[in-house]
Amino acid sequence: MIFKAARSRMTENTNFSYSLLVTSLREGRSPTRQSVYGLTRFVASLLAITRRFKFLPIALFCLFFTAIGDELADYIVKVEQYLNNITTFEADFIQIDRSGRVFLGRFFLKRPFLMKMDYTDPAIKVIIAKENKVVVYDRELMEKTETSTYSSPLSFFLERKINLRDNVDLLSIKNEDNYLFLKFCKKDKNAEGAVMLIFSKKPLILRGWIVFSDKNDESPSKSTEISFAKQKSGHFISDKEFERF
């Protein structure tokens, strides 16, 4: 019961903030305000716990917490390396939108500047991202609309070097069984939405993502989920694939 009470104070966001701090110090960078604030909250919680349970050594908590923080920090680095090493990626996808509707299609990625989502069942649209522009072609209306890639929550895929610590605000990491869930939003004080990337850990493979319209609300009515199957990477994809509607 004592251990359970102590862990209840050590929230997921606090663990995550510590992992950011560990990663920054390892790489010789200045700690972010987010990581320092999170660690400060942890220390305050830890002191409150030890005042209540005076017979429980503080070192036990520190060792336990450090082990979790180091593991999460390592995963951040591994995910960055994995994403930056992708030259091409292709997979079938299943999309479930916030209304519960299901769509099937094919996803193409040719880093750093090309991405495509081809909806095939029903064949309603194609979304193609090239450098700083996203084109959505509505097959039913036979119309095209264009927006900036900045408006896309997945624009980080098109960056020459993906940096999940400096270029976005990491919100949480969940480590469950053989899966890793990494949630982040744009580094913008007005950002409302967020993305959660889903990876299998052994081996580390992108399995899909969830886009949230509200970064503080993970309910199905506020999210769109993409799940991948038949993934392959490192193969040849012609640039012409990103010109076909």
C-alpha positions as CSV (number, residue, x, y, z in Angstrom):
1,M,0.0,0.0,0.0
2,I,2.9,2.4,0.8
3,F,4.5,1.7,-2.5
4,K,1.2,2.2,-4.3
5,A,0.6,5.5,-2.6
6,A,4.0,6.7,-3.6
7,R,3.7,5.7,-7.2
8,S,0.3,7.4,-7.4
9,R,2.1,10.7,-6.9
10,M,4.6,10.0,-9.6
11,T,2.4,10.8,-12.6
12,E,3.1,9.9,-16.2
13,N,3.9,13.5,-17.2
14,T,6.5,13.7,-14.4
15,N,8.2,10.6,-15.5
16,F,8.2,11.9,-19.0
17,S,9.7,15.3,-18.0
18,Y,12.5,13.6,-16.3
19,S,13.3,11.6,-19.4
20,L,13.5,14.8,-21.4
21,L,16.0,16.2,-18.8
22,V,18.1,13.1,-19.0
23,T,18.2,13.2,-22.8
24,S,19.2,16.9,-22.8
25,L,22.0,16.4,-20.4
26,R,23.3,13.3,-22.2
27,E,23.6,15.3,-25.4
28,G,25.2,18.4,-23.8
29,R,22.1,20.6,-24.4
30,S,20.4,23.0,-22.0
31,P,17.4,21.4,-20.2
32,T,14.0,22.5,-21.5
33,R,11.7,24.5,-19.3
34,Q,9.2,21.6,-19.5
35,S,11.7,19.1,-18.1
36,V,12.9,21.3,-15.3
37,Y,9.3,22.2,-14.3
38,G,8.3,18.5,-14.3
39,L,11.3,17.5,-12.2
40,T,10.5,20.2,-9.7
41,R,7.0,18.9,-9.3
42,F,8.4,15.4,-8.8
43,V,10.8,16.6,-6.0
44,A,7.9,18.3,-4.3
45,S,5.8,15.2,-4.5
46,L,8.6,13.1,-3.2
47,L,9.2,15.3,-0.2
48,A,5.5,15.1,0.6
49,I,5.6,11.4,0.5
50,T,8.6,11.0,2.7
51,R,7.1,13.4,5.3
52,R,4.2,11.0,5.5
53,F,6.2,7.8,5.4
54,K,9.3,8.8,7.4
55,F,10.6,5.3,7.6
56,L,10.8,4.8,3.9
57,P,14.2,5.8,2.5
58,I,14.2,8.5,-0.2
59,A,16.9,6.7,-2.1
60,L,14.4,3.9,-2.9
61,F,12.2,6.3,-4.7
62,C,15.1,8.0,-6.5
63,L,16.5,4.7,-7.8
64,F,13.1,3.5,-8.9
65,F,12.3,6.8,-10.7
66,T,15.7,7.0,-12.4
67,A,15.3,3.6,-13.9
68,I,12.0,4.6,-15.5
69,G,13.3,8.0,-16.7
70,D,16.4,6.4,-18.3
71,E,14.3,3.9,-20.2
72,L,11.9,6.6,-21.6
73,A,14.9,8.8,-22.6
74,D,16.4,5.9,-24.5
75,Y,13.1,5.4,-26.4
76,I,13.0,9.0,-27.4
77,V,16.4,8.7,-29.0
78,K,15.6,5.4,-30.7
79,V,12.3,6.7,-32.2
80,E,14.1,9.7,-33.6
81,Q,16.8,7.5,-35.1
82,Y,14.2,5.2,-36.6
83,L,12.2,8.0,-38.2
84,N,15.3,9.8,-39.6
85,N,16.6,6.5,-41.1
86,I,13.4,6.0,-43.1
87,T,14.0,6.8,-46.8
88,T,10.7,5.2,-48.0
89,F,7.8,3.7,-46.2
90,E,4.6,2.1,-47.6
91,A,1.7,0.3,-45.9
92,D,-2.0,-0.5,-46.1
93,F,-4.0,1.5,-43.7
94,I,-7.3,1.4,-41.8
95,Q,-8.7,4.7,-40.7
96,I,-11.4,5.1,-38.1
97,D,-12.7,8.7,-37.8
98,R,-14.3,10.5,-34.9
99,S,-17.7,9.3,-36.2
100,G,-16.7,5.7,-36.2
101,R,-16.6,5.4,-40.0
102,V,-14.0,3.1,-41.4
103,F,-11.8,3.8,-44.5
104,L,-9.2,1.7,-46.2
105,G,-6.3,2.9,-48.3
106,R,-2.5,2.9,-49.0
107,F,0.1,5.1,-47.4
108,F,3.3,6.2,-49.1
109,L,6.2,8.2,-47.6
110,K,9.4,9.2,-49.4
111,R,11.4,11.3,-47.1
112,P,12.0,14.1,-46.7
113,F,9.5,15.9,-48.8
114,L,6.8,13.5,-50.2
115,M,3.8,11.8,-48.5
116,K,0.6,10.4,-49.9
117,M,-2.6,8.8,-48.5
118,D,-4.7,7.1,-51.1
119,Y,-8.2,6.2,-49.9
120,T,-9.4,3.1,-51.8
121,D,-12.4,1.8,-50.0
122,P,-14.4,3.9,-50.4
123,A,-12.3,5.7,-53.0
124,I,-13.2,9.2,-51.8
125,K,-10.0,11.2,-51.9
126,V,-6.3,11.4,-52.2
127,I,-4.1,13.5,-50.0
128,I,-0.6,14.4,-51.3
129,A,2.0,16.4,-49.4
130,K,5.0,17.9,-51.2
131,E,7.5,20.0,-49.3
132,N,5.4,22.9,-48.0
133,K,2.0,22.1,-49.7
134,V,-0.8,19.6,-49.1
135,V,-3.2,18.9,-51.9
136,V,-6.5,17.1,-51.2
137,Y,-8.2,15.7,-54.3
138,D,-11.9,14.9,-53.8
139,R,-12.7,12.1,-56.3
140,E,-16.5,12.5,-55.9
141,L,-16.5,16.3,-56.6
142,M,-13.4,16.1,-58.8
143,E,-12.0,19.1,-57.0
144,K,-8.6,20.0,-55.5
145,T,-7.9,22.0,-52.4
146,E,-4.5,23.2,-51.2
147,T,-3.2,24.1,-47.8
148,S,0.1,24.6,-46.1
149,T,1.9,21.5,-44.6
150,Y,2.1,23.5,-41.4
151,S,-1.6,23.0,-40.9
152,S,-1.1,19.2,-41.0
153,P,-0.4,17.5,-37.7
154,L,1.9,15.1,-39.6
155,S,4.1,17.7,-41.1
156,F,7.0,16.5,-39.0
157,F,7.4,13.6,-41.4
158,L,8.5,16.1,-44.1
159,E,11.3,17.7,-42.1
160,R,14.8,17.0,-43.3
161,K,15.8,16.1,-39.8
162,I,13.1,15.0,-37.4
163,N,13.7,16.3,-33.9
164,L,11.0,15.3,-31.4
165,R,12.6,17.2,-28.5
166,D,13.3,20.6,-29.9
167,N,10.8,21.0,-32.8
168,V,7.6,19.8,-31.1
169,D,6.3,19.7,-27.6
170,L,6.3,16.1,-26.3
171,L,3.3,15.5,-24.1
172,S,3.6,11.9,-22.9
173,I,5.2,8.5,-23.5
174,K,3.4,5.3,-22.6
175,N,5.3,2.0,-22.5
176,E,2.9,-0.9,-22.5
177,D,3.9,-4.5,-23.3
178,N,5.5,-4.5,-26.7
179,Y,4.1,-1.1,-27.7
180,L,5.3,2.5,-27.3
181,F,2.8,5.4,-27.5
182,L,4.4,8.9,-28.0
183,K,2.2,11.9,-27.9
184,F,3.2,15.4,-29.0
185,C,1.8,18.7,-30.5
186,K,3.3,21.6,-32.4
187,K,5.6,24.0,-30.6
188,D,3.0,26.7,-30.7
189,K,1.2,28.2,-27.7
190,N,-2.0,28.3,-29.7
191,A,-1.8,24.6,-30.8
192,E,-5.0,22.7,-29.9
193,G,-4.5,19.3,-31.5
194,A,-1.9,16.6,-31.0
195,V,-0.6,13.4,-32.5
196,M,0.1,10.1,-30.9
197,L,2.6,7.8,-32.8
198,I,2.3,4.1,-32.1
199,F,5.3,1.8,-32.4
200,S,6.0,-1.9,-31.7
201,K,9.2,-2.1,-29.8
202,K,10.9,-5.4,-30.8
203,P,11.5,-4.6,-33.6
204,L,10.8,-0.9,-33.6
205,I,8.3,-0.3,-36.3
206,L,5.7,2.4,-36.9
207,R,2.3,0.8,-36.5
208,G,0.1,3.8,-36.9
209,W,-1.0,7.0,-35.2
210,I,-3.9,8.9,-33.6
211,V,-4.7,12.5,-34.4
212,F,-6.5,14.4,-31.6
213,S,-8.5,17.6,-32.3
214,D,-8.0,18.5,-28.6
215,K,-4.6,17.6,-27.1
216,N,-6.3,17.3,-23.6
217,D,-9.1,15.0,-24.8
218,E,-8.4,11.5,-26.0
219,S,-12.0,10.4,-26.4
220,P,-12.9,8.6,-29.7
221,S,-15.2,11.5,-30.6
222,K,-12.2,13.8,-30.7
223,S,-9.8,11.5,-32.5
224,T,-9.0,9.9,-35.9
225,E,-7.0,6.6,-35.8
226,I,-4.7,5.1,-38.4
227,S,-3.5,1.5,-38.2
228,F,-0.9,0.1,-40.6
229,A,-0.5,-3.4,-42.1
230,K,1.9,-4.9,-44.6
231,Q,4.5,-2.3,-44.0
232,K,7.7,-2.2,-46.0
233,S,10.5,0.4,-46.1
234,G,13.8,1.2,-47.8
235,H,12.4,0.2,-51.2
236,F,12.1,2.3,-54.4
237,I,9.1,4.5,-54.8
238,S,8.9,6.7,-57.9
239,D,8.3,10.4,-57.5
240,K,5.5,9.9,-60.1
241,E,3.5,8.1,-57.4
242,F,3.0,11.5,-55.7
243,E,1.6,13.0,-58.9
244,R,-1.2,10.4,-59.4
245,F,-4.7,11.3,-58.2
